[in-house]
Amino acid sequence: MAKLRNGPGKNAVQERAIRTLRQKKMYEAQLAQLTQQSFNMESTALATENLRNAMVTVDAMKTANKEIKKQYGKINLDTIETMHDDMAEMLEQANEIQETIGRSYQVPDEIDEADLQAELEALSGSQEGEDELGSYLDPVTSNPIPDFIDEPPLEAPTQNVKTAAS
């Protein structure tokens, strides 16, 4: 525009440029308005969907609440306690049966704890004596192991000949 000469040609180009800029601004305003309308519609649709979901959730909660109340109405706490007591009694009977089956025929039922304690003390006393004398399982260190097992060692045959000749 700066290179054009003043006159009717320049004025016509200026008017056309101004009209084009006005149209551009109008289109930009319309685009912004449409974008805002679209955003508002999406927001409204989202809010409506959220509200529907909330209503479905509330309805489901109401239905579940009614069903739970119906089910609790069918439950008798005394019956449950009686059933629990019966189960405990049956388990006790099962334990008694297992104890009866597992009873040993060789060990008397009445073992005196004092007798067991005395036997334990006697065993520990005998172990102390073994420690001083040495256990029969410990290797013998004071006595050497003999070279023979069942018979005394034989003399060498040359020695037998000499003793026989003498």
Order of alpha helices (4+ residues) and beta strands (2+ residues): alpha-alpha-alpha-alpha
